[in-house]
Amino acid sequence: MKTLLVTLHNTFAIRNLLRTQALGLVQKSGVHVVCLAPAEKIEYYRQEFTDYTFEPLPIEVRDRPLDKFFQILAVQGLHSRTVQIQSFGRMFRPDAKLFHYVRNAGTFIFERLVWHLGRFAWWRPFVRWLYHRIPSRVYQELFNKYQPDLVFAANMINPEDYRLVLEAKRRGIKTVGMVLSWDNLTSKVFLQAFPDQLIVHNNVIKDEAIKLAGYPAKNIVVTGVPQYDPYFKHQGVLSRVEFCERIGADPAKKIILYAASGKASILFDLDIVEGLTKAIESGRIKQASQILVRPYPRYDFPPAKIEELRRRANVLTASPVTHGGWKKDNWEFGDADLGFLISSLAHADVVLTMTSTFLIEGTVFDKPVISPIFNGQKKLNYW
């Protein structure tokens, strides 16, 4: 029996690969799939995904000083406008005091220097060459135990994936990597290790891998987006009556779905939703409507914010995920949560979001999509 070793860092990776048919098809073909996942969630995953073997992912690699330093080089060395905005945004925060500037001036200058070095073609291969010289045996025991025939680094932005790829190459084992999300190559990293083949969602990401990471085009495979398979299949969709009963909505009224965008929109969510409420109450939105606010999964609203939303804007809202009491990454995207997400899109009459992927997901369901990009009632500086 062949053995596949795959990294699954978080619930996004679990959703994309285990809650779709992606790894299921591999497993059903007779391959022994060994999943490396966060240690504190291992038992949870073992109980739900009984056909797979789970082992703890060595995330302690991230805390090693040299790996942390090279991760900074890999992010700041991306000569993209996104990385530049992020760097200036951290430095010139709206609430920043003098001490903040004094304390962070050195880091900011270093980031700017590395960013400018990133414009040169020699810089990325040079950093990569240095990184490969750092000795690491963090995966030695796992490789000795399972003797994998193939390794799959499913989130090529973390040191654990790079170390997995490098250990496999040292042993002559074939490697596959995947760019997990659309913004990884423009804002997260420039790939510190090259797998033998790289999986990407579309041709845009393929071009980014070639231009920003220097990855060879001939080894890139465009597959589409695995987590959207259940969307197109309308997997787990509730009837409109069942869905409205769950969230306390009126099935006869239009549903305005507002999807929060996490950190990007947290300052403005209330202002935007309150503005929508006033538009409904004043008759500017002429059809009988109700607002469903969907928090961003990783930054689910605390109960106090949910109550404030209901009080100020009279909206409908529900937690988009399951919370399990874990210390880190304290949420999971279960099958029921995925069904609720798909039902939200299926029954929405219009979708609003600032920077969430709901801009794409709304189009899968052929919904009108609006992106309200403004500061609400707050006056902020450019950064």
C-alpha positions as CSV (number, residue, x, y, z in Angstrom):
1,M,0.0,0.0,0.0
2,K,1.3,3.4,-1.0
3,T,1.4,6.1,1.8
4,L,0.7,9.8,1.4
5,L,1.9,12.3,4.1
6,V,-0.2,15.5,4.0
7,T,-0.1,18.7,6.2
8,L,-3.5,20.1,7.3
9,H,-2.7,23.2,9.4
10,N,-6.1,24.5,10.2
11,T,-9.9,24.2,9.6
12,F,-9.6,25.8,6.2
13,A,-7.4,23.0,5.0
14,I,-9.7,20.4,6.6
15,R,-12.6,22.0,4.9
16,N,-10.9,22.1,1.5
17,L,-9.4,18.6,1.5
18,L,-11.3,16.4,3.9
19,R,-14.8,17.9,3.7
20,T,-14.7,17.6,-0.1
21,Q,-13.8,14.6,-2.2
22,A,-10.2,15.7,-2.7
23,L,-8.4,13.4,-0.2
24,G,-11.4,11.0,-0.2
25,L,-10.7,10.0,-3.8
26,V,-7.1,9.3,-3.0
27,Q,-7.9,7.3,0.1
28,K,-10.6,5.2,-1.7
29,S,-8.0,4.3,-4.4
30,G,-6.1,2.3,-1.7
31,V,-3.6,4.9,-0.5
32,H,-2.8,5.2,3.2
33,V,-3.4,8.9,4.0
34,V,-1.5,10.2,7.0
35,C,-2.7,13.7,8.0
36,L,-0.5,16.0,10.1
37,A,-2.8,18.3,12.1
38,P,-2.6,20.6,15.2
39,A,-2.0,18.4,18.2
40,E,-4.9,19.8,20.3
41,K,-7.4,18.8,17.6
42,I,-6.1,15.3,16.8
43,E,-8.7,13.4,18.9
44,Y,-11.5,15.5,17.4
45,Y,-10.4,14.7,13.9
46,R,-9.8,11.0,14.7
47,Q,-13.3,10.6,15.8
48,E,-14.8,12.3,12.8
49,F,-12.5,11.1,10.0
50,T,-12.0,7.5,11.0
51,D,-10.6,6.3,7.7
52,Y,-7.5,8.5,8.0
53,T,-4.4,8.4,10.2
54,F,-3.6,11.5,12.2
55,E,-0.4,12.6,13.7
56,P,0.6,15.9,15.4
57,L,1.9,18.6,13.1
58,P,5.3,20.0,14.4
59,I,4.2,23.6,14.5
60,E,7.0,24.3,17.0
61,V,9.1,24.9,13.8
62,R,7.5,28.3,13.6
63,D,9.0,29.4,16.9
64,R,12.6,28.6,16.0
65,P,14.5,32.0,15.7
66,L,16.0,31.2,12.4
67,D,12.8,30.0,10.8
68,K,11.0,33.1,12.2
69,F,13.7,35.3,10.7
70,F,13.5,33.7,7.3
71,Q,9.7,33.9,7.4
72,I,10.0,37.7,7.8
73,L,12.4,37.7,4.8
74,A,10.0,35.6,2.8
75,V,7.0,37.9,3.5
76,Q,8.7,41.3,3.3
77,G,10.7,40.2,0.3
78,L,7.5,40.0,-1.7
79,H,7.7,43.2,-3.8
80,S,4.0,43.6,-4.0
81,R,1.7,46.6,-3.2
82,T,-0.2,44.4,-0.7
83,V,2.9,43.8,1.4
84,Q,3.8,47.5,1.2
85,I,0.3,48.5,2.4
86,Q,0.5,46.0,5.3
87,S,3.9,47.3,6.4
88,F,2.8,51.0,6.4
89,G,-0.6,50.0,8.0
90,R,1.2,48.5,11.0
91,M,3.5,51.5,11.4
92,F,0.9,54.3,10.9
93,R,-2.0,53.0,12.8
94,P,-4.9,55.5,13.5
95,D,-4.5,55.1,17.2
96,A,-0.6,55.1,17.3
97,K,1.2,57.1,19.9
98,L,4.8,58.4,19.9
99,F,6.1,55.4,21.8
100,H,4.7,53.1,19.0
101,Y,6.8,54.9,16.4
102,V,9.9,54.8,18.5
103,R,9.6,51.2,19.3
104,N,8.7,50.0,15.8
105,A,11.0,52.3,13.7
106,G,13.8,49.8,13.4
107,T,11.4,47.0,12.3
108,F,9.7,49.3,9.8
109,I,13.0,50.4,8.2
110,F,14.2,46.7,8.0
111,E,10.9,45.7,6.3
112,R,11.2,48.5,3.8
113,L,14.8,47.5,3.0
114,V,13.8,43.8,2.5
115,W,10.8,44.9,0.4
116,H,13.0,46.9,-2.0
117,L,15.5,44.0,-2.2
118,G,12.6,41.9,-3.4
119,R,12.5,43.8,-6.7
120,F,15.8,42.1,-7.7
121,A,15.6,38.7,-9.4
122,W,18.6,37.3,-7.5
123,W,17.1,38.0,-4.0
124,R,14.6,35.2,-3.7
125,P,16.9,32.4,-4.9
126,F,19.6,33.8,-2.5
127,V,17.3,33.8,0.5
128,R,16.0,30.3,-0.5
129,W,19.6,29.0,-0.8
130,L,20.4,30.3,2.7
131,Y,17.2,28.8,4.2
132,H,18.0,25.4,2.8
133,R,21.4,25.5,4.7
134,I,19.6,25.4,8.1
135,P,19.7,21.9,9.5
136,S,16.4,20.4,10.6
137,R,15.3,16.9,11.5
138,V,11.9,17.7,12.8
139,Y,10.2,15.2,10.4
140,Q,12.8,12.5,10.8
141,E,10.8,10.3,13.1
142,L,7.6,10.6,11.1
143,F,9.4,9.7,7.8
144,N,11.0,6.7,9.5
145,K,7.7,5.5,10.9
146,Y,5.5,5.8,7.8
147,Q,8.0,5.7,4.9
148,P,5.8,7.8,2.6
149,D,5.8,7.5,-1.1
150,L,4.6,11.0,-1.6
151,V,4.3,14.1,0.6
152,F,1.7,16.8,0.0
153,A,2.4,20.2,1.6
154,A,-1.1,21.6,1.4
155,N,-0.4,25.1,2.6
156,M,2.8,26.5,1.2
157,I,3.2,29.5,3.4
158,N,4.4,27.9,6.6
159,P,7.8,26.7,7.8
160,E,6.3,23.2,8.6
161,D,5.5,22.8,4.9
162,Y,9.0,23.9,3.8
163,R,10.7,21.6,6.2
164,L,8.4,18.7,5.0
165,V,9.4,19.3,1.4
166,L,13.1,19.6,2.2
167,E,13.1,16.4,4.3
168,A,11.4,14.6,1.5
169,K,13.8,15.9,-1.1
170,R,16.7,14.8,1.2
171,R,15.3,11.3,1.1
172,G,14.5,11.3,-2.7
173,I,10.7,11.3,-2.1
174,K,8.4,13.1,-4.6
175,T,6.7,16.2,-3.3
176,V,3.5,18.2,-4.2
177,G,2.7,21.6,-2.8
178,M,-0.5,23.6,-2.9
179,V,-1.3,27.4,-2.7
180,L,-4.2,27.2,-0.3
181,S,-5.7,30.6,-0.9
182,W,-5.9,33.4,-3.5
183,D,-3.8,35.9,-1.6
184,N,-1.0,33.7,-0.4
185,L,1.6,34.6,-3.1
186,T,1.0,38.4,-3.0
187,S,0.8,38.9,0.7
188,K,2.0,35.8,2.7
189,V,5.3,34.4,1.3
190,F,7.4,33.8,-1.9
191,L,7.9,30.0,-1.4
192,Q,11.1,29.1,0.5
193,A,11.1,25.6,-0.8
194,F,10.0,24.3,-4.2
195,P,8.0,21.1,-4.4
196,D,8.3,18.9,-7.5
197,Q,4.8,20.0,-8.5
198,L,2.7,23.0,-7.4
199,I,-1.1,23.0,-7.4
200,V,-2.9,26.3,-7.9
201,H,-6.6,27.3,-8.2
202,N,-6.4,29.3,-11.4
203,N,-4.2,30.9,-14.0
204,V,-3.9,34.2,-12.0
205,I,-2.2,32.3,-9.1
206,K,-0.2,30.4,-11.7
207,D,1.2,33.7,-13.1
208,E,1.9,34.9,-9.5
209,A,3.8,31.8,-8.7
210,I,6.0,32.3,-11.8
211,K,6.5,36.1,-11.4
212,L,6.6,36.5,-7.6
213,A,8.0,33.2,-6.5
214,G,10.1,32.2,-9.5
215,Y,8.5,28.8,-9.7
216,P,8.9,26.9,-13.0
217,A,5.7,27.1,-15.1
218,K,6.1,23.5,-16.4
219,N,5.6,22.1,-12.9
220,I,2.4,24.0,-12.1
221,V,-1.0,22.3,-12.2
222,V,-4.2,24.4,-12.3
223,T,-7.0,22.4,-10.6
224,G,-9.8,24.8,-9.7
225,V,-11.0,25.5,-6.1
226,P,-11.8,22.2,-4.2
227,Q,-13.8,23.9,-1.5
228,Y,-16.3,25.2,-4.0
229,D,-17.4,21.7,-5.1
230,P,-20.1,21.6,-2.4
231,Y,-21.3,25.0,-3.5
232,F,-22.0,23.9,-7.0
233,K,-23.6,20.8,-5.7
234,H,-25.8,22.8,-3.3
235,Q,-24.6,20.3,-0.6
236,G,-26.6,20.4,2.6
237,V,-28.9,23.3,1.5
238,L,-31.9,23.7,3.8
239,S,-35.3,24.7,2.4
240,R,-36.1,28.4,2.7
241,V,-38.6,27.8,5.5
242,E,-36.2,25.6,7.5
243,F,-33.4,28.1,7.0
244,C,-35.5,31.1,8.1
245,E,-36.8,29.2,11.1
246,R,-33.2,28.6,12.2
247,I,-32.2,32.3,12.1
248,G,-35.6,33.7,13.1
249,A,-36.3,35.3,9.7
250,D,-39.5,35.9,7.7
251,P,-39.5,33.7,4.6
252,A,-41.6,36.3,2.8
253,K,-39.0,39.1,3.1
254,K,-35.9,39.6,1.1
255,I,-32.7,38.6,2.7
256,I,-29.7,41.0,2.6
257,L,-26.6,38.9,3.5
258,Y,-23.8,41.0,4.9
259,A,-20.5,38.9,5.3
260,A,-18.0,40.5,7.6
261,S,-14.4,40.4,6.4
262,G,-12.5,39.8,9.6
263,K,-9.8,42.3,10.6
264,A,-10.4,44.3,7.3
265,S,-13.9,45.3,8.2
266,I,-14.2,45.0,12.0
267,L,-14.0,48.8,12.5
268,F,-16.8,49.4,10.0
269,D,-19.3,46.5,10.3
270,L,-21.7,48.2,12.7
271,D,-21.7,51.4,10.7
272,I,-22.4,49.6,7.4
273,V,-25.1,47.4,8.9
274,E,-26.7,50.3,10.8
275,G,-26.8,52.2,7.5
276,L,-28.6,49.3,5.8
277,T,-31.1,49.2,8.7
278,K,-31.9,52.9,8.3
279,A,-32.3,52.5,4.5
280,I,-34.9,49.7,5.2
281,E,-36.7,51.7,7.9
282,S,-36.8,54.9,5.8
283,G,-38.1,53.2,2.7
284,R,-35.0,53.8,0.6
285,I,-34.9,50.0,0.2
286,K,-38.4,49.7,-1.0
287,Q,-39.0,45.9,-0.8
288,A,-39.7,44.3,2.6
289,S,-36.2,43.2,3.7
290,Q,-34.2,41.8,6.6
291,I,-30.4,41.7,7.2
292,L,-28.5,38.6,8.0
293,V,-25.0,39.3,9.3
294,R,-22.5,36.5,8.9
295,P,-19.3,36.9,11.0
296,Y,-16.0,36.0,9.5
297,P,-15.2,32.4,10.8
298,R,-11.8,33.1,12.3
299,Y,-13.0,36.3,13.9
300,D,-16.5,35.2,15.0
301,F,-18.3,38.0,16.9
302,P,-18.3,37.7,20.7
303,P,-21.7,37.6,22.3
304,A,-21.5,41.3,23.3
305,K,-21.0,42.4,19.7
306,I,-23.8,40.2,18.5
307,E,-26.1,41.8,21.1
308,E,-24.9,45.3,20.0
309,L,-25.7,44.5,16.4
310,R,-29.1,43.3,17.3
311,R,-29.7,46.4,19.5
312,R,-28.4,49.0,17.1
313,A,-29.4,47.5,13.8
314,N,-32.1,45.0,14.5
315,V,-30.4,42.3,12.4
316,L,-30.3,38.5,12.2
317,T,-27.1,36.8,13.0
318,A,-25.7,33.4,14.0
319,S,-22.3,31.9,14.6
320,P,-20.8,30.5,11.4
321,V,-18.7,27.9,13.0
322,T,-18.5,25.3,15.9
323,H,-16.4,26.3,18.9
324,G,-14.7,23.4,20.6
325,G,-12.8,24.9,23.5
326,W,-9.4,24.6,22.0
327,K,-6.7,27.0,23.1
328,K,-5.6,28.0,19.5
329,D,-7.7,28.3,16.4
330,N,-10.8,27.8,18.5
331,W,-13.3,26.9,15.8
332,E,-14.2,24.2,13.3
333,F,-16.0,24.3,10.0
334,G,-18.2,21.2,10.5
335,D,-20.6,19.7,7.9
336,A,-23.5,21.5,9.5
337,D,-21.7,24.8,9.4
338,L,-20.8,24.3,5.8
339,G,-24.5,23.5,5.0
340,F,-25.5,26.7,6.9
341,L,-23.0,28.7,4.8
342,I,-24.3,27.3,1.6
343,S,-27.9,27.8,2.6
344,S,-27.2,31.5,3.5
345,L,-25.9,32.0,-0.1
346,A,-28.7,30.0,-1.7
347,H,-31.5,32.0,0.1
348,A,-29.9,35.4,0.0
349,D,-31.4,38.0,-2.4
350,V,-28.2,40.1,-2.4
351,V,-24.7,39.7,-0.9
352,L,-22.7,42.5,0.6
353,T,-19.1,42.2,1.8
354,M,-16.0,44.3,1.8
355,T,-13.1,42.0,1.1
356,S,-14.4,38.5,1.9
357,T,-14.4,35.7,-0.7
358,F,-18.2,36.0,-0.6
359,L,-17.6,38.3,-3.5
360,I,-16.8,35.1,-5.5
361,E,-19.1,32.7,-3.6
362,G,-22.1,34.9,-4.2
363,T,-21.6,34.7,-8.0
364,V,-21.6,30.9,-7.7
365,F,-25.2,31.2,-6.7
366,D,-25.9,33.9,-9.3
367,K,-26.6,36.5,-6.7
368,P,-26.1,40.3,-7.0
369,V,-22.9,41.2,-5.1
370,I,-22.0,44.6,-3.7
371,S,-18.7,45.6,-2.1
372,P,-19.1,48.7,0.2
373,I,-15.6,50.1,0.6
374,F,-15.7,53.1,2.9
375,N,-14.8,54.0,6.5
376,G,-18.3,54.3,7.9
377,Q,-18.6,57.2,10.3
378,K,-14.8,57.1,11.2
379,K,-12.2,59.5,9.9
380,L,-9.0,57.5,9.4
381,N,-5.7,58.2,7.7
382,Y,-4.8,56.5,4.4
383,W,-2.9,53.6,6.0
